[in-house]
Amino acid sequence: LYQALHSTVLGPKGTPVKIRIATKEMQEITAKGIIAFWQLQSKGTDKLLSKNIALLAKVMGKSAAAGNDDFVDALKSDFLAKTMTVFSAAGKAVELPAGATPIDFAFNFDKKSAFRVWEAKVNGKFVSLSRKLESGDLVEIIPSSEPQVKEAWIHFAKSFAVKEAIRAFLRKQQRNLLKQMPSIDLNVKVNDVVGVLAAISRAISSSGINIKAADVA
């Protein structure tokens, strides 16, 4: 239940300076955790507790159905992870989990254009989309006119929420592709032997063709 106002500004010679501001109640909660709520009689602490429970529920909702391992990963990456601050080319501060990459930055900075990431610059130099960012980096995303999402992005991203957004996009893209594929009827005449239907199915699937229905006459 840690809470404080965080801000990072560019100081002398472009050096990032991180500022954290907390009230006495915030410091008590940081030091004692949920036990502090029994000592602090404040509407503000009630709201803080509700806010964190809601955030935890959100993380659980996204990952619980996928299994325990994904749930733990979501907690580590999006709820309990240490954070760092990087800057956009215009100087806007963006808070990311430690170990984040340009892919994480793109989805946190502007999700609408994140799916069109083509290249990335860090501190004025072109870098791989898998490069780990460091606190204080200046990050610039160069978009394409069309979506560029690849399955490899899932491995590049640090944030569980970003990984899920990429997976959802790829699933939608696959569904749209299947809808556009032409449908044909294929009649095959063979001698009736054991395993012949499975052999035919494998031959068709190996050519990248999806079988919608099959019937034996």
N, C-alpha and C positions, 0 to 999 in steps of 0.2 A: 504493500500500500504506500510505497514511496511517492511523494508528491513535492514538486518545486517548480518554479518558473525557470525554464532554461532558455538561454539565448547565446548565440555565438556571433561575434562581430569581428571584422577585419581590423586589427590594430596596426601599429607602426610597421612599416615594411611588409605589409600584407600578412603579418602573423595572426593566426586566429586566436581570439581570446574568448574562453567559455565563461559565462556568468550564470550563477545559480542563486535564486532568491527563494527563501523559505520562511514561513512564519514559525512561531514557537510551537504551535500545534503540529505543524508539518514535521518539525524536528523530532517531536515526541513520538509521532507515528513511525518515522523512519527508524528511531532507536528501539522502540518497543513492539512495533507491529500492531496486530489486531488487539492486543491487550490494552493498548492506549485508549481504545474506545470506551472502556469501562471507567477511565479516569477523566476523559474529556467530555463535557456536556455541551456539545455544539452541533448546530444544524449543518455546519460545514463538514464536520467529520462524518455525519450520517450520509450526506450526499457523496462524499468520497468513497465510502464503503459501497454504496449502491452502484456507483460508477465502475468500480473495479470488479464487482460481481458481474455486472453486465458485460464488461470486456472479456472476462474469463468465459462467460457463457457463449459469447460470440466465437471465441477461439474453439471452444468445445463443439459448437454447432458445425463448424467448418470441417473439423477433423475427426470427430468421434466415430462417424460412420465409416471412415476409411481404416480404422484400426488403432490399436494402442500406440504403435510406433509413430504413426503420423501425428497422433495427439501430443505425444511427448515432443516431437520435432517442432510442432506449432507453438507449444509453450516456450521452448528454448529460443526459437528464432523471433517470435513476434510479441511475446509477453514478458519474458525474463531476460532477454538478451541485453548486453551492454550496447550502448549507442555511440554514434559519432556524428559529427556535423560536417557536411560538405557544402559547396556553393555552386550555384548555377553561373553561367557566363555573365548574367546580369547582376550577380552578387547576392541572390536570394539564398538564404540558409535552408538546407534540407536535412532533417535528422533521419539517419538510417541505422540499421543494426550493424555492429562491428563485423567486418568481413564482407560487407555488401559490395556489389559490382555495379557497373554502369546500367545493367538491366534493372536492378533494384531502384537506382536513381530515377530511371525513365518512368517507371510505374508510380513512384512517389511524387515526382515533379509534375507530370502531365500524363495521366493514364490514357487519354484519348489518342495521343500520338505515340504512346509507348509501344504499341503493336507494329509501328512502322520504323522502328530503330534500324538504321543502316550502319552507321559508324559512331564512334565515340571519341572525344578528346578529353584528356585529363591534363590539366596544367599546360594547355596549348599543344599537346602532342597526341597523335593518334594512338589508341591503345586497343587491345583485344576486349571484346565484350565480357570476357571472363576475368579481367583484371580486378584484383581486390583494391578497393579505394581506401584512402587514409584520411583521417580527420584533417580538414582544412583544404582538401583538394578542390580545384575548380573544374567542374565537369560540364561538358557540352555534348548534347546529343544531336546527331545529324540524321534527320528522318528521310525516309524514302516516300514516294507518292503512293506506294502500295504496301500492304502488310508484309512483314518479313519474318514473322514468328517461326522459330524452329524448335524442335524437341530439345535440342542442346541447351536452349535457354533455361529449361527447368533445372539443369545441373549448374548453370551459371548463377542463378538467383540464390540469395541467402534467405530471404523472407518467405515463410510458408504461404502467406497471402498472395505474394507475387507468383509463386509456383502454381498455386491453384488457379489464378487468373490465366496463366499461360496454358495450363491443361484444359481449362474450359474453352478457350479460344480454339485450340487444336481439335477438340471434340466437335465443336460447332462447324469448323472447317471441313472435317471428315464427313459429317452428316450432309452438308451442302454438296460435297463432291459426289456422294452416293446418289443424291437426288438427281444430279445432272447426268449420271451415267445412263446410256441407252439400255433398254430392256429387249432381250431377244429370246426366242424359243429355240431350243436345241434338242433334236431327236437323235438318239444314239441306238444303233442296233448291234447287239453282241450276243454271244452264246452265254447261257445262264450257268455261271460257275461261282463258287464260293469267293466272296470278296470283290467281285467285279464292280459293284456299285461304289465301294470305297475307293477303288483304283480310279474310276472315272472322276469321282469327286476331287481326288487329289490332283489329277491332271488338269482339271478346269481351274481349281484354286491356284495352282502354281503359275497360271497365266494371268493372275490378278483379277479374275472374274468372280464375283459374288453370286452364290446360288440362292435364289429367293425361294424356290420350291422345286421338289422333285417327285416324279410319279413313275411307277413301274407298270407297264401294260403286259 
